[in-house]
Amino acid sequence: MKLNLKPLNDHLFIEPVAEEKMTKSGIVLPESAEKEKPIKGIVVAAGPGKMDEKGNRIKMSVKVGDMVLFRKYGPDEIMIDGKKYLVGEENDILAIIF
């Protein structure tokens, strides 16, 4: 989904992806098992990157469309047009999933 907004600096808008509640072998995971687990999401909007001390722009490592892994309590949750998004900084991202 395209958002009609442009994040500033190194901010990202992420659409969370629902996690599986059952393992491939059929074991059902309790909700408590996911409390501290990283979460997955798709970057739907990304800023241009933050500035260094000399005023040079530091390019972002992630881009719109990337599937990313991040800590559950890193980004802030917001609602836009009735849909949940997460807003965080590039430092909240642990990895890009290929």
N, C-alpha and C positions, 0 to 999 in steps of 0.2 A: 504494500500500500504506500502511495506517495503522500507524505505529509506536507502541508502548506506552511512550513517553517524551516528556518535555517539555523542550526545550532551554532553557537559562537565558540571560538578557540578549539579546545580538544574535547568538547562535549559530544555525546552520542545519544541517539534515541534508538532503543532496542525493543523489538517486538519479542516477548518471551515465547519460547516453544515448550509445550507441555511435555513433561518427563514421563517416561514409562513407569507404571506402578508395579510391573511384573518383570522378572528377569526372563531371559530367553529359555531357561530351563523350567519356567513355570512357577517360580517362587514369588509370592506376593510380598512386596516390600511395605512395611508399615510407614506411616507418615513421619514418625520420629527419625527414621533412617535418612530422610532427605533434609532435615533441619539445617545442617552445616555443609551440605553438598553444594558444589558449584552448579550453576544453571546454564542452559543454552538459550540463545536467542539470535535473531537476525537483525543486523544493523539496518534501520530504515532511514536514518538521516545522520550525517556526520559533519562536524565543523571542519574548518580548514587546517586546524592544528594550532598549538600554542606558540607564543613568541619566546625566543631566548633572551638573555640579558642584553644582547646587542641589537635587538629589534628584528632579528631574522625569524621567519616562520619555520617551525619544525613540522614537517609533513607527517600526517597521520599514518599509522601502520595498518589501519583497517579502513574499509570503504563500504558504501551502501551495498547490501546484498550478502555481505560476509556472515557466515554462521560463526558465532563466537561463544566462548565459555567464560563465565565470570562468577565471582563469589555472590552468593544469595543476598547478602546484606550490603553489597557495594553500591549499586545504583539506587536512585530514588524512584518510587512508583508514582505515576501520574495517569490521569484519565483524559483522553482527548476523543470527543465525539462518542463517548460510551465505550471506548476500547482502552485496555490497559497497556501502557508503555513503560519502559524503564529509561531513566535519564541518568547518565553517568559520564565519567571522564575516561579517556583512553587508558589510564592507569588501573581502572576497574576490570579491564579485560585481561584474562589469563592466557588465552590462546585463540587462534583462528582455526576452526575445524574444516578440514578439506574433505 
